[in-house]
Amino acid sequence: MENKNAYIPQKTLEDLEYQEVLKQVAVFAVTEMGTATCLESKPLPNSPDLHQQLQSVFEFRASFDNDNRIPNHGFEDLSKAIQMLQIENSVLEIQAFRNIGSTSETVNTLLKFFKKFKSYYPTLFAQGKEIELNKEIKQEVDAIIDRFGEVRNNASEDLARIRKQINQLKGRIGQSFNKALSYYTQQDYLDDIRESVLDNKRVLAVKAMHRRKIKGTIMGSSKTGSIVFMEPEATAQLTRELQNLVFEETEEIKKILSQLTDFLRPFVHLIRQYQDYLLSLDVIYAKACYAQDINGILPKITERSEIEYVQAYHPLLWKTHQAENKKTYPQDIHLNPDKRIIVISGPNAGGKSITLKTVGLLQLMLQSGILIPVHEQSRATLFNSILTDIGDNQSIENHLSTYSYRLKNMKIFLRKCNKNTLFLIDEFGTGSDPELGGALAEVILEDFYERNALGLITTHYSNLKVLANELPAMENANMQFDNRTLEPVFKLITGEAGSSFTFEVAQKNGLPYSLINRAKKKIERGKVRFDATIAKLQKERSQMAKTGQSLREKENKAQVESEKLEVLNQKIKSKLTSYQELFDHNQRMIVLGNKVNDLAERYFVNNKKRPLIAELLKMVETENSKRKRKTATLAKKEKAEKKKIDQEVQQKMEKIRKEKKVKKKPTVVKPKVKVILKVGDKVRIKDSRSVGTLDSIEKKKGFVNYGIFTTQVDLEQLELA
């Protein structure tokens, strides 16, 4: 059922470059009809059909990563064949029959597949659930036409009979010609080439002087006239009989094809349904392939009016940057009934417009059944209306200025805006007197707010920033800017307004400092202070972000070090165990050595071998009783480990001995010398790269000249370059 309140104008599609996305999608379609259908796609309002499309694309995308790959869905255009079937007494061409049979087979295969795997593809199964399975079409076509595109001999009894006669007659023609060829060759009536082919007929190459000696029909001659090409009379009679049979064959084939056409005519509705089904699958397939190409996913679709895009990429920008090997910065966008309007401010070229376009294009893609490049934690709703006002829209045709055109656009916005609307406005209120235009923009924004519409706007107007700060369901945001380098960071920061950095950018681009000061005096002091306060807040936020990043890095580093220490601790424990075992072994060896030494001294005194041997045997048996029997492999392993430990201990001891010999030299800490700066010195601000000249010193302040501008800095913050 069509939603009467739905409104997605062509201007929105143009502003967001929607057609460029469709071109990229259409590349993946496998049929010409699929390509054309992709290019003609339009975003839909919130509806069950749209939900079904999204789920179908999601399921097809998932099929690329599992073992149950969806069968081929390719088909040939049947539009002309369907038209012919609707005309009485019409006859289809053989290729049309083959295409219809192939389409029928493809659809039946797909329907059986989705039925078998409906637990994997419930939406795709439901899409073809009502389509009739039909085997008759394919069977009947295959019974008449073979895989080479020829009508089968057994298509009818008459055709079988005629073709049998044709084959027999062709054999007789060959025999007749060969007989004449042999005879006239013996008579030396033929040229050296003997025969040729004219009009698909074998002919004799007769010497011109002997042409009257041969009974037959002259079919032609050589360029020189020395050879005459003739068909023998007997062969010619048989050829005429063959022509008659070929005519009968052609008429019989027409009759068979007419009967086959009549058979298919009642199925014309089903054939059209088959084509529409395969066409829809081709479009779904193209969208699924595109999703795989841009890492697109299906975010959670909610009934609550909200947009929660996490790590959202602009697909066109991402593809362009990927080709150029550039980095693309994702954005986090959060819109909901509690924070339904975001006012984005900040300097130009900071990424405000691309943020707007990212949100708008992703929403159009989602409402066209195309998966979008966001994080899987993202959520979104489907809107009935998507309205945009982006860029300079002077209308030459209607002689309207930018401001007049935008006011006409606002009229449409005010008529269509409601809780089911997403609006995107770039440079809201520009094109008129700043004071008057700002006031009008403020009341229009208040009206959008009261209508509960969701939207994003970009602006430089301070009153809109103040309004966003005052209303509870409206929020300020800015594109982060490095206030030191004045380069964009391309990251959206919510919760505070952005500074335009007007004077800072002017100063960076070489405008004289005196002119900038005069400009500051020209405008209201409060506005300057307001912008300066915003700039200060952005600076503090940037510093806090850097501090947070530094703390996270330190935390990660500490975690890594902790893991390393744990591993080292385990290694030390293992070494200590090994060293303890070595120590115990050595102590035991010392005790045994002492016992042997005592026996040796006794033997030295009394020179009695028998008590010596008895004592030694007793010691050996005592030690062996403590030992366990080991396999040769285990014994070899333990011996190797013991040898390794002995070597390690020896190396450690050698190192310790060397270290004891080395006397450590005490380190001398040099006291820092305080540098006294004077006029003319080359200096720079601490932690800065820019070098300037110290022009003058007043009290504890220094005036540093950077060439294009001069700045005042505390002397304590300066150092010699």
FIMI-592550 format. One record per residue (C-alpha): x, y, z. Coordinates in nm, 2 decimals, padded with zeros to 4 digits. Layout:
<atoms>
- X, Y, Z
...
</atoms>
This chain:
<atoms>
- 00.00, 00.00, 00.00
- 00.14, 00.34, -00.11
- 00.22, 00.59, 00.16
- 00.07, 00.92, 00.07
- 00.29, 01.11, 00.31
- 00.61, 00.97, 00.15
- 00.83, 01.23, -00.02
- 01.18, 01.18, -00.14
- 01.23, 01.44, -00.42
- 01.47, 01.42, -00.72
- 01.67, 01.71, -00.57
- 01.76, 01.49, -00.27
- 01.89, 01.22, -00.50
- 02.10, 01.47, -00.70
- 02.24, 01.65, -00.38
- 02.36, 01.31, -00.24
- 02.49, 01.17, -00.57
- 02.26, 00.87, -00.54
- 02.29, 00.79, -00.91
- 02.67, 00.73, -00.87
- 02.60, 00.45, -00.61
- 02.34, 00.29, -00.85
- 02.61, 00.29, -01.13
- 02.85, 00.10, -00.90
- 02.57, -00.14, -00.80
- 02.47, -00.21, -01.16
- 02.82, -00.33, -01.25
- 02.75, -00.65, -01.06
- 02.43, -00.75, -01.23
- 02.47, -01.05, -01.46
- 02.19, -00.96, -01.71
- 02.12, -00.66, -01.92
- 01.77, -00.63, -01.77
- 01.93, -00.64, -01.42
- 02.17, -00.36, -01.50
- 01.89, -00.14, -01.64
- 01.67, -00.21, -01.34
- 01.95, -00.13, -01.09
- 02.00, 00.21, -01.26
- 01.63, 00.29, -01.24
- 01.61, 00.20, -00.87
- 01.44, 00.46, -00.64
- 01.44, 00.48, -00.26
- 01.12, 00.36, -00.09
- 00.95, 00.49, 00.22
- 00.91, 00.27, 00.52
- 00.71, -00.03, 00.41
- 00.70, -00.42, 00.45
- 00.84, -00.44, 00.09
- 01.14, -00.24, 00.19
- 01.21, -00.46, 00.49
- 01.18, -00.77, 00.27
- 01.43, -00.62, 00.02
- 01.68, -00.55, 00.29
- 01.65, -00.89, 00.44
- 01.68, -01.06, 00.10
- 02.00, -00.87, 00.02
- 02.13, -00.96, 00.36
- 02.06, -01.33, 00.31
- 02.22, -01.33, -00.04
- 02.52, -01.15, 00.10
- 02.55, -01.42, 00.37
- 02.55, -01.69, 00.11
- 02.89, -01.58, -00.02
- 03.04, -01.69, 00.31
- 02.88, -02.03, 00.36
- 02.88, -02.37, 00.19
- 02.52, -02.34, 00.06
- 02.59, -02.12, -00.24
- 02.28, -02.00, -00.43
- 02.26, -02.16, -00.78
- 02.30, -01.95, -01.10
- 02.01, -01.71, -01.18
- 02.12, -01.59, -01.52
- 01.86, -01.56, -01.80
- 01.79, -01.42, -02.14
- 01.54, -01.14, -02.20
- 01.20, -01.30, -02.28
- 01.01, -00.98, -02.33
- 00.97, -01.02, -02.71
- 00.88, -01.39, -02.67
- 00.61, -01.30, -02.42
- 00.47, -01.04, -02.65
- 00.46, -01.29, -02.94
- 00.28, -01.55, -02.72
- 00.00, -01.30, -02.67
- -00.05, -01.26, -03.04
- -00.28, -01.52, -03.20
- -00.13, -01.76, -03.46
- 00.22, -01.63, -03.39
- 00.52, -01.86, -03.40
- 00.83, -01.83, -03.18
- 01.18, -01.87, -03.31
- 01.39, -02.17, -03.20
- 01.62, -01.96, -02.98
- 01.31, -01.82, -02.79
- 01.20, -02.17, -02.71
- 01.54, -02.25, -02.58
- 01.55, -01.94, -02.36
- 01.20, -02.02, -02.22
- 01.31, -02.37, -02.14
- 01.63, -02.26, -01.98
- 01.45, -01.99, -01.77
- 01.19, -02.25, -01.65
- 01.47, -02.49, -01.55
- 01.66, -02.21, -01.37
- 01.35, -02.10, -01.17
- 01.26, -02.45, -01.07
- 01.61, -02.52, -00.95
- 01.61, -02.21, -00.74
- 01.27, -02.28, -00.59
- 01.38, -02.63, -00.49
- 01.70, -02.49, -00.35
- 01.53, -02.23, -00.13
- 01.28, -02.48, -00.01
- 01.56, -02.72, 00.09
- 01.75, -02.44, 00.27
- 01.47, -02.23, 00.39
- 01.62, -02.22, 00.74
- 01.92, -02.03, 00.59
- 01.72, -01.81, 00.34
- 01.37, -01.77, 00.49
- 01.31, -01.44, 00.31
- 01.43, -01.56, -00.03
- 01.22, -01.87, 00.02
- 00.91, -01.66, 00.10
- 00.98, -01.45, -00.21
- 00.92, -01.74, -00.44
- 00.69, -01.95, -00.23
- 00.38, -01.86, -00.44
- 00.55, -01.93, -00.77
- 00.43, -02.25, -00.94
- 00.68, -02.53, -01.01
- 00.65, -02.65, -01.37
- 00.84, -02.93, -01.54
- 00.62, -02.95, -01.85
- 00.76, -02.64, -02.02
- 01.12, -02.76, -02.01
- 01.02, -03.12, -02.09
- 00.82, -03.02, -02.40
- 01.08, -02.78, -02.53
- 01.36, -03.05, -02.48
- 01.14, -03.31, -02.66
- 01.12, -03.09, -02.97
- 01.45, -02.90, -02.97
- 01.79, -03.05, -02.89
- 02.09, -02.88, -02.72
- 02.23, -02.77, -03.05
- 01.92, -02.57, -03.13
- 01.79, -02.81, -03.39
- 01.44, -02.97, -03.42
- 01.47, -03.33, -03.33
- 01.40, -03.60, -03.59
- 01.14, -03.76, -03.36
- 00.95, -03.43, -03.31
- 00.69, -03.58, -03.55
- 00.64, -03.90, -03.76
- 00.63, -03.70, -04.08
- 00.95, -03.52, -04.00
- 01.12, -03.84, -03.92
- 01.00, -03.99, -04.25
- 01.11, -03.68, -04.45
- 01.46, -03.66, -04.30
- 01.51, -04.04, -04.36
- 01.42, -03.98, -04.73
- 01.65, -03.68, -04.74
- 01.94, -03.88, -04.60
- 01.88, -04.16, -04.85
- 01.85, -03.92, -05.14
- 02.17, -03.75, -05.04
- 02.34, -04.08, -05.05
- 02.21, -04.15, -05.40
- 02.32, -03.80, -05.51
- 02.67, -03.87, -05.39
- 02.68, -04.21, -05.57
- 02.55, -04.05, -05.89
- 02.80, -03.77, -05.89
- 03.09, -04.00, -05.81
- 02.99, -04.23, -06.10
- 02.99, -03.94, -06.34
- 03.32, -03.80, -06.20
- 03.49, -04.14, -06.25
- 03.36, -04.18, -06.60
- 03.44, -03.83, -06.73
- 03.78, -03.85, -06.57
- 03.86, -04.16, -06.77
- 03.75, -03.97, -07.08
- 03.99, -03.69, -07.00
- 03.70, -03.43, -07.02
- 03.78, -03.28, -06.68
- 04.03, -03.03, -06.57
- 04.31, -03.12, -06.31
- 04.09, -02.99, -06.02
- 03.82, -03.24, -06.14
- 03.54, -03.09, -05.92
- 03.42, -02.79, -05.73
- 03.13, -02.66, -05.52
- 02.88, -02.39, -05.64
- 02.56, -02.30, -05.44
- 02.63, -02.59, -05.20
- 02.63, -02.83, -05.49
- 02.91, -03.05, -05.62
- 02.99, -02.97, -05.98
- 03.23, -03.11, -06.24
- 03.53, -02.90, -06.35
- 03.49, -02.96, -06.73
- 03.74, -02.84, -07.00
- 03.56, -02.58, -07.20
- 03.63, -02.76, -07.53
- 03.44, -03.08, -07.40
- 03.14, -02.91, -07.25
- 02.91, -03.04, -07.53
- 03.01, -03.40, -07.47
- 02.87, -03.40, -07.12
- 02.50, -03.43, -07.04
- 02.42, -03.18, -06.76
- 02.35, -02.83, -06.66
- 02.61, -02.55, -06.68
- 02.63, -02.38, -06.34
- 02.92, -02.13, -06.42
- 03.27, -02.09, -06.55
- 03.62, -01.99, -06.44
- 03.74, -01.63, -06.49
- 03.95, -01.73, -06.79
- 03.67, -01.93, -06.94
- 03.89, -02.24, -06.97
- 03.68, -02.43, -06.72
- 03.30, -02.49, -06.73
- 03.13, -02.61, -06.41
- 02.85, -02.85, -06.48
- 02.61, -03.06, -06.28
- 02.55, -03.41, -06.43
- 02.20, -03.47, -06.55
- 02.14, -03.77, -06.33
- 02.26, -03.58, -06.03
- 02.04, -03.28, -06.12
- 01.72, -03.49, -06.12
- 01.80, -03.62, -05.78
- 01.89, -03.27, -05.66
- 01.54, -03.15, -05.76
- 01.38, -03.43, -05.57
- 01.60, -03.33, -05.26
- 01.48, -02.96, -05.29
- 01.12, -03.08, -05.28
- 01.19, -03.29, -04.96
- 01.38, -02.99, -04.80
- 01.07, -02.78, -04.86
- 00.85, -03.04, -04.70
- 01.09, -03.05, -04.41
- 01.07, -02.68, -04.36
- 00.69, -02.68, -04.37
- 00.68, -02.96, -04.12
- 00.92, -02.78, -03.88
- 00.70, -02.47, -03.90
- 00.40, -02.69, -03.82
- 00.59, -02.84, -03.52
- 00.70, -02.50, -03.39
- 00.35, -02.36, -03.43
- 00.22, -02.65, -03.22
- 00.49, -02.59, -02.95
- 00.40, -02.22, -02.95
- 00.03, -02.31, -02.89
- 00.14, -02.53, -02.61
- 00.33, -02.25, -02.44
- 00.06, -01.99, -02.49
- -00.14, -02.08, -02.18
- 00.18, -02.04, -01.97
- 00.25, -01.69, -02.08
- 00.16, -01.55, -01.73
- 00.38, -01.80, -01.56
- 00.67, -01.73, -01.80
- 00.64, -01.36, -01.73
- 00.64, -01.44, -01.35
- 00.95, -01.65, -01.40
- 01.13, -01.36, -01.57
- 01.02, -01.11, -01.31
- 01.14, -01.35, -01.03
- 01.49, -01.39, -01.19
- 01.51, -01.02, -01.25
- 01.45, -00.94, -00.89
- 01.71, -01.20, -00.79
- 01.96, -01.04, -01.02
- 01.90, -00.70, -00.86
- 01.94, -00.86, -00.51
- 02.25, -01.03, -00.63
- 02.40, -00.70, -00.76
- 02.33, -00.53, -00.43
- 02.47, -00.82, -00.23
- 02.80, -00.81, -00.44
- 02.82, -00.43, -00.39
- 02.77, -00.48, -00.01
- 03.06, -00.73, -00.01
- 03.27, -00.48, -00.21
- 03.22, -00.19, 00.04
- 03.19, -00.40, 00.36
- 02.82, -00.32, 00.38
- 02.60, -00.46, 00.65
- 02.24, -00.45, 00.76
- 02.21, -00.24, 01.07
- 01.93, -00.31, 01.32
- 01.61, -00.15, 01.19
- 01.41, 00.00, 01.47
- 01.06, 00.14, 01.49
- 01.19, 00.42, 01.71
- 01.28, 00.73, 01.52
- 01.66, 00.72, 01.54
- 01.99, 00.70, 01.36
- 02.28, 00.54, 01.53
- 02.56, 00.52, 01.27
- 02.88, 00.39, 01.42
- 03.20, 00.42, 01.21
- 03.00, 00.53, 00.91
- 03.18, 00.57, 00.57
- 03.08, 00.77, 00.27
- 03.08, 00.48, 00.01
- 03.18, 00.70, -00.29
- 03.45, 00.88, -00.10
- 03.58, 00.55, 00.04
- 03.60, 00.39, -00.31
- 03.78, 00.70, -00.45
- 04.03, 00.72, -00.16
- 04.09, 00.34, -00.18
- 04.18, 00.38, -00.55
- 04.42, 00.67, -00.45
- 04.55, 00.48, -00.15
- 04.42, 00.76, 00.09
- 04.27, 00.72, 00.43
- 03.90, 00.78, 00.48
- 03.78, 00.90, 00.82
- 03.46, 00.73, 00.95
- 03.20, 00.93, 01.15
- 02.97, 00.84, 01.44
- 02.62, 01.00, 01.41
- 02.36, 00.97, 01.68
- 02.01, 01.11, 01.63
- 01.71, 01.01, 01.84
- 01.39, 01.16, 02.00
- 01.60, 01.30, 02.28
- 01.87, 01.45, 02.05
- 01.69, 01.48, 01.72
- 01.86, 01.78, 01.57
- 02.24, 01.84, 01.55
- 02.38, 02.18, 01.46
- 02.73, 02.14, 01.32
- 02.96, 02.44, 01.31
- 03.33, 02.51, 01.26
- 03.56, 02.63, 00.98
- 03.52, 02.56, 00.61
- 03.69, 02.25, 00.46
- 03.66, 02.07, 00.79
- 03.42, 01.80, 00.67
- 03.08, 01.94, 00.77
- 02.92, 01.89, 00.43
- 03.06, 01.54, 00.38
- 02.92, 01.44, 00.72
- 02.58, 01.56, 00.60
- 02.61, 01.37, 00.28
- 02.73, 01.06, 00.45
- 02.42, 01.04, 00.66
- 02.19, 01.13, 00.37
- 02.34, 00.89, 00.12
- 02.36, 00.60, 00.36
- 01.99, 00.65, 00.44
- 01.90, 00.66, 00.07
- 02.09, 00.34, 00.02
- 01.92, 00.17, 00.31
- 01.58, 00.27, 00.17
- 01.68, 00.13, -00.16
- 01.76, -00.21, -00.02
- 02.13, -00.16, -00.03
- 02.35, -00.26, 00.27
- 02.57, 00.02, 00.41
- 02.93, 00.05, 00.53
- 02.88, 00.10, 00.91
- 02.97, -00.09, 01.23
- 02.75, -00.39, 01.32
- 02.64, -00.20, 01.64
- 02.46, 00.06, 01.43
- 02.09, 00.11, 01.43
- 01.86, 00.30, 01.20
- 01.50, 00.37, 01.12
- 01.33, 00.40, 00.78
- 01.18, 00.74, 00.70
- 00.89, 00.84, 00.48
- 01.06, 01.16, 00.37
- 01.42, 01.26, 00.32
- 01.48, 01.63, 00.24
- 01.80, 01.80, 00.16
- 01.92, 02.16, 00.09
- 02.29, 02.12, 00.00
- 02.51, 02.35, -00.21
- 02.46, 02.67, -00.42
- 02.12, 02.64, -00.59
- 02.09, 02.95, -00.80
- 01.81, 02.90, -01.05
- 01.90, 03.07, -01.38
- 01.59, 02.94, -01.55
- 01.36, 03.09, -01.29
- 01.58, 03.40, -01.23
- 01.60, 03.32, -00.86
- 01.89, 03.41, -00.63
- 02.04, 03.15, -00.40
- 01.85, 03.29, -00.10
- 01.51, 03.30, -00.29
- 01.56, 02.94, -00.41
- 01.65, 02.82, -00.06
- 01.34, 02.99, 00.08
- 01.12, 02.81, -00.17
- 01.29, 02.49, -00.06
- 01.22, 02.58, 00.30
- 00.85, 02.61, 00.21
- 00.85, 02.25, 00.09
- 01.04, 02.15, 00.41
- 00.77, 02.32, 00.63
- 00.50, 02.14, 00.44
- 00.65, 01.79, 00.46
- 00.84, 01.79, 00.79
- 00.71, 01.55, 01.06
- 00.84, 01.28, 01.30
- 00.90, 01.05, 01.00
- 01.12, 01.30, 00.82
- 01.50, 01.33, 00.79
- 01.62, 01.67, 00.68
- 01.98, 01.78, 00.59
- 02.06, 02.15, 00.54
- 02.41, 02.28, 00.45
- 02.50, 02.64, 00.55
- 02.15, 02.71, 00.69
- 02.04, 03.06, 00.65
- 02.32, 03.18, 00.41
- 02.26, 03.41, 00.11
- 02.10, 03.70, 00.30
- 02.18, 03.96, 00.56
- 02.35, 03.78, 00.84
- 02.13, 03.93, 01.11
- 01.80, 03.90, 00.93
- 01.89, 03.56, 00.77
- 02.00, 03.43, 01.10
- 01.68, 03.53, 01.27
- 01.47, 03.37, 01.00
- 01.68, 03.05, 01.01
- 01.63, 03.04, 01.39
- 01.25, 03.04, 01.37
- 01.25, 02.78, 01.09
- 01.47, 02.56, 01.30
- 01.24, 02.60, 01.60
- 00.95, 02.49, 01.38
- 01.14, 02.18, 01.26
- 01.21, 02.11, 01.63
- 00.84, 02.13, 01.73
- 00.75, 01.89, 01.45
- 00.98, 01.63, 01.60
- 01.17, 01.58, 01.27
- 01.53, 01.44, 01.28
- 01.80, 01.63, 01.10
- 02.15, 01.78, 01.07
- 02.24, 02.13, 00.97
- 02.57, 02.31, 00.92
- 02.60, 02.68, 01.00
- 02.83, 02.97, 01.10
- 02.55, 03.16, 01.27
- 02.61, 03.21, 01.64
- 02.24, 03.24, 01.73
- 02.17, 02.89, 01.60
- 02.46, 02.76, 01.81
- 02.30, 02.93, 02.11
- 01.96, 02.79, 02.02
- 02.10, 02.44, 02.00
- 02.25, 02.49, 02.35
- 01.92, 02.60, 02.50
- 01.68, 02.34, 02.36
- 01.70, 02.00, 02.53
- 01.65, 01.78, 02.22
- 01.89, 01.98, 02.01
- 02.27, 01.95, 02.02
- 02.57, 02.14, 01.91
- 02.86, 01.96, 01.73
- 03.18, 02.06, 01.56
- 03.43, 01.91, 01.32
- 03.75, 01.88, 01.52
- 04.02, 02.12, 01.41
- 04.38, 02.13, 01.52
- 04.41, 02.48, 01.65
- 04.79, 02.48, 01.63
- 04.83, 02.37, 01.27
- 04.48, 02.49, 01.17
- 04.43, 02.16, 00.98
- 04.10, 01.96, 00.99
- 04.09, 01.63, 01.18
- 03.77, 01.51, 01.01
- 03.61, 01.39, 01.34
- 03.27, 01.50, 01.46
- 03.26, 01.60, 01.82
- 02.91, 01.64, 01.98
- 02.82, 01.85, 02.28
- 02.99, 02.18, 02.19
- 02.98, 02.43, 01.91
- 03.27, 02.49, 01.67
- 03.47, 02.80, 01.62
- 03.50, 02.93, 01.27
- 03.87, 03.01, 01.32
- 03.81, 03.31, 01.09
- 04.09, 03.53, 01.21
- 04.33, 03.24, 01.28
- 04.29, 03.11, 00.93
- 04.33, 03.46, 00.79
- 04.65, 03.50, 00.99
- 04.78, 03.17, 00.87
- 04.72, 03.27, 00.51
- 04.93, 03.59, 00.54
- 04.69, 03.87, 00.61
- 04.85, 04.15, 00.80
- 04.81, 04.14, 01.17
- 04.70, 04.51, 01.18
- 04.41, 04.44, 00.94
- 04.29, 04.14, 01.14
- 04.29, 04.36, 01.46
- 04.10, 04.63, 01.28
- 03.85, 04.37, 01.17
- 03.81, 04.24, 01.52
- 03.72, 04.60, 01.63
- 03.46, 04.63, 01.36
- 03.24, 04.35, 01.49
- 03.06, 04.31, 01.82
- 03.30, 04.24, 02.12
- 03.05, 03.98, 02.25
- 03.06, 03.78, 01.92
- 03.44, 03.77, 01.92
- 03.45, 03.66, 02.28
- 03.18, 03.39, 02.21
- 03.39, 03.26, 01.92
- 03.71, 03.28, 02.12
- 03.54, 03.08, 02.41
- 03.44, 02.81, 02.16
- 03.79, 02.80, 02.02
- 03.93, 02.76, 02.38
- 03.68, 02.48, 02.46
- 03.78, 02.30, 02.14
- 04.15, 02.34, 02.24
- 04.08, 02.20, 02.58
- 03.89, 01.91, 02.44
- 04.17, 01.83, 02.19
- 04.42, 01.84, 02.48
- 04.20, 01.61, 02.68
- 04.16, 01.37, 02.39
- 04.54, 01.36, 02.35
- 04.58, 01.30, 02.72
- 04.32, 01.02, 02.71
- 04.50, 00.87, 02.41
- 04.83, 00.89, 02.60
- 04.68, 00.72, 02.91
- 04.54, 00.44, 02.69
- 04.87, 00.39, 02.53
- 05.05, 00.37, 02.87
- 04.78, 00.13, 02.99
- 04.84, -00.09, 02.69
- 05.21, -00.07, 02.74
- 05.18, -00.16, 03.11
- 04.96, -00.46, 03.01
- 05.22, -00.58, 02.77
- 05.50, -00.53, 03.02
- 05.30, -00.72, 03.28
- 05.26, -01.01, 03.04
- 05.63, -01.00, 02.97
- 05.71, -01.00, 03.34
- 05.48, -01.30, 03.40
- 05.65, -01.50, 03.12
- 05.99, -01.40, 03.27
- 05.88, -01.50, 03.62
- 05.78, -01.84, 03.49
- 06.12, -01.88, 03.32
- 06.30, -01.77, 03.64
- 06.10, -02.03, 03.85
- 06.19, -02.30, 03.60
- 06.56, -02.20, 03.61
- 06.56, -02.19, 03.99
- 06.41, -02.54, 04.00
- 06.68, -02.66, 03.76
- 06.96, -02.49, 03.96
- 06.83, -02.63, 04.29
- 06.83, -02.98, 04.14
- 07.19, -02.92, 04.02
- 07.29, -02.79, 04.36
- 07.14, -03.10, 04.54
- 07.31, -03.33, 04.29
- 07.65, -03.16, 04.35
- 07.61, -03.17, 04.73
- 07.54, -03.54, 04.70
- 07.85, -03.59, 04.49
- 08.06, -03.40, 04.74
- 07.94, -03.63, 05.03
- 08.02, -03.94, 04.81
- 08.35, -03.79, 04.72
- 08.43, -03.74, 05.09
- 08.34, -04.10, 05.17
- 08.57, -04.22, 04.89
- 08.85, -04.00, 05.01
- 08.82, -04.16, 05.36
- 08.84, -04.51, 05.21
- 09.14, -04.41, 05.01
- 09.32, -04.28, 05.32
- 09.24, -04.60, 05.51
- 09.37, -04.81, 05.22
- 09.68, -04.59, 05.21
- 09.75, -04.67, 05.58
- 09.66, -05.05, 05.59
- 09.69, -05.15, 05.23
- 09.40, -05.39, 05.26
- 09.20, -05.44, 04.94
- 08.92, -05.66, 05.07
- 08.77, -05.41, 05.32
- 08.81, -05.13, 05.05
- 08.62, -05.33, 04.78
- 08.35, -05.43, 05.03
- 08.30, -05.07, 05.14
- 08.29, -04.95, 04.78
- 08.04, -05.22, 04.67
- 07.82, -05.12, 04.97
- 07.83, -04.75, 04.87
- 07.74, -04.84, 04.51
- 07.45, -05.07, 04.61
- 07.32, -04.80, 04.85
- 07.32, -04.54, 04.57
- 07.17, -04.78, 04.31
- 06.88, -04.85, 04.55
- 06.79, -04.48, 04.53
- 06.79, -04.48, 04.15
- 06.49, -04.57, 03.93
- 06.53, -04.77, 03.61
- 06.51, -04.54, 03.31
- 06.48, -04.60, 02.94
- 06.78, -04.52, 02.72
- 06.59, -04.23, 02.56
- 06.50, -04.07, 02.90
- 06.85, -04.12, 03.04
- 06.99, -03.95, 02.73
- 06.75, -03.66, 02.76
- 06.82, -03.60, 03.13
- 07.20, -03.61, 03.05
- 07.15, -03.35, 02.78
- 06.94, -03.12, 03.01
- 07.20, -03.15, 03.29
- 07.48, -03.06, 03.05
- 07.28, -02.76, 02.93
- 07.22, -02.64, 03.29
- 07.59, -02.68, 03.37
- 07.69, -02.47, 03.08
- 07.44, -02.20, 03.17
- 07.57, -02.19, 03.53
- 07.93, -02.17, 03.40
- 07.84, -01.88, 03.17
- 07.66, -01.69, 03.46
- 07.96, -01.74, 03.69
- 08.20, -01.61, 03.42
- 07.98, -01.30, 03.37
- 07.96, -01.23, 03.75
- 08.34, -01.26, 03.78
- 08.39, -01.01, 03.49
- 08.14, -00.76, 03.64
- 08.31, -00.77, 03.98
- 08.64, -00.66, 03.81
- 08.48, -00.36, 03.63
- 08.45, -00.05, 03.84
- 08.15, 00.17, 03.77
- 08.22, 00.53, 03.69
- 07.99, 00.78, 03.87
- 07.77, 00.97, 03.63
- 07.80, 01.35, 03.65
- 07.48, 01.54, 03.61
- 07.54, 01.87, 03.44
- 07.34, 02.16, 03.58
- 07.10, 02.32, 03.34
- 07.23, 02.66, 03.22
- 06.96, 02.93, 03.21
- 06.97, 03.10, 02.87
- 06.92, 03.48, 02.87
- 06.73, 03.58, 02.55
- 06.80, 03.91, 02.38
- 06.65, 04.11, 02.09
- 06.75, 03.96, 01.75
- 06.78, 03.60, 01.87
- 06.62, 03.32, 01.66
- 06.37, 03.16, 01.90
- 06.07, 02.92, 01.90
- 05.79, 02.84, 02.13
- 05.87, 02.52, 02.34
- 05.73, 02.21, 02.18
- 05.69, 02.40, 01.85
- 05.87, 02.38, 01.51
- 05.81, 02.73, 01.39
- 06.12, 02.96, 01.42
- 06.09, 03.34, 01.45
- 06.30, 03.65, 01.54
- 06.27, 03.82, 01.88
- 06.19, 04.18, 01.79
- 06.14, 04.33, 02.13
- 06.11, 04.25, 02.50
- 05.86, 04.43, 02.73
- 05.86, 04.32, 03.10
- 05.84, 03.94, 03.08
- 05.68, 03.93, 02.73
- 05.86, 03.88, 02.40
- 05.73, 03.98, 02.06
- 05.83, 03.72, 01.80
- 05.82, 03.80, 01.43
- 05.74, 03.50, 01.20
- 05.76, 03.71, 00.88
- 05.39, 03.72, 00.79
- 05.27, 03.80, 01.14
- 05.40, 03.89, 01.49
- 05.28, 03.73, 01.82
- 05.33, 03.80, 02.19
- 05.46, 03.52, 02.41
- 05.59, 03.47, 02.77
- 05.97, 03.46, 02.78
- 05.96, 03.15, 02.99
- 05.78, 02.97, 02.70
- 06.06, 03.06, 02.45
- 06.39, 02.88, 02.38
- 06.68, 02.94, 02.14
- 06.63, 02.78, 01.80
</atoms>
